[in-house]
Amino acid sequence: MYWLLTNSACPCAAQVRCIAPHPGGQWLASGGDDGSLRLWEVRTGRCMRTWTLGAPIHALAWCPNPALQLLSAAVDNRAVLLPAGLGGAEVEAAAAEVRIGGWG
């Protein structure tokens, strides 16, 4: 994984500002100066998903509740919650509930 995050052939080379390993160890999230948040599969080193958040990402964290596969990202002066897409329909519905109704 280190090679992917530091290799010049990687699309995120020289732009990674922060990383967050998933509590289960299978995934790694990286945030870049270019505003991209990438979800990596640790075992294979493949980038499985990319979000574009529009500004440099200063910090990342996984939700500690395993029933909610959420990533949080500090972007400028705001916190962004994203469903990681790692669970089934029930997990995604619970994550959507937190994102929509839980912060009112």
GIMORA-V413157 format. One record per residue. N is the residue number from 1. RES is the residue in three letters. D_CENTER is the distance of its C-alpha to the mean C-alpha in whole Angstrom. Layout:
# GIMORA-V413157
n=(N & N)
res=(RES & RES)
d_center=(D_CENTER & D_CENTER)
This chain:
# GIMORA-V413157
n=(1 & 2 & 3 & 4 & 5 & 6 & 7 & 8 & 9 & 10 & 11 & 12 & 13 & 14 & 15 & 16 & 17 & 18 & 19 & 20 & 21 & 22 & 23 & 24 & 25 & 26 & 27 & 28 & 29 & 30 & 31 & 32 & 33 & 34 & 35 & 36 & 37 & 38 & 39 & 40 & 41 & 42 & 43 & 44 & 45 & 46 & 47 & 48 & 49 & 50 & 51 & 52 & 53 & 54 & 55 & 56 & 57 & 58 & 59 & 60 & 61 & 62 & 63 & 64 & 65 & 66 & 67 & 68 & 69 & 70 & 71 & 72 & 73 & 74 & 75 & 76 & 77 & 78 & 79 & 80 & 81 & 82 & 83 & 84 & 85 & 86 & 87 & 88 & 89 & 90 & 91 & 92 & 93 & 94 & 95 & 96 & 97 & 98 & 99 & 100 & 101 & 102 & 103 & 104)
res=(MET & TYR & TRP & LEU & LEU & THR & ASN & SER & ALA & CYS & PRO & CYS & ALA & ALA & GLN & VAL & ARG & CYS & ILE & ALA & PRO & HIS & PRO & GLY & GLY & GLN & TRP & LEU & ALA & SER & GLY & GLY & ASP & ASP & GLY & SER & LEU & ARG & LEU & TRP & GLU & VAL & ARG & THR & GLY & ARG & CYS & MET & ARG & THR & TRP & THR & LEU & GLY & ALA & PRO & ILE & HIS & ALA & LEU & ALA & TRP & CYS & PRO & ASN & PRO & ALA & LEU & GLN & LEU & LEU & SER & ALA & ALA & VAL & ASP & ASN & ARG & ALA & VAL & LEU & LEU & PRO & ALA & GLY & LEU & GLY & GLY & ALA & GLU & VAL & GLU & ALA & ALA & ALA & ALA & GLU & VAL & ARG & ILE & GLY & GLY & TRP & GLY)
d_center=(15 & 17 & 19 & 16 & 14 & 18 & 20 & 21 & 21 & 17 & 16 & 14 & 17 & 18 & 15 & 12 & 12 & 10 & 8 & 7 & 9 & 9 & 13 & 14 & 14 & 13 & 9 & 7 & 4 & 6 & 7 & 11 & 14 & 14 & 11 & 9 & 5 & 6 & 5 & 9 & 11 & 13 & 17 & 17 & 15 & 14 & 11 & 11 & 9 & 8 & 8 & 11 & 11 & 14 & 14 & 13 & 10 & 12 & 10 & 7 & 8 & 8 & 11 & 14 & 15 & 15 & 16 & 13 & 10 & 8 & 5 & 7 & 7 & 11 & 12 & 16 & 18 & 15 & 12 & 10 & 9 & 7 & 9 & 7 & 10 & 11 & 14 & 17 & 19 & 20 & 16 & 15 & 18 & 17 & 14 & 16 & 18 & 17 & 15 & 18 & 21 & 20 & 19 & 23)
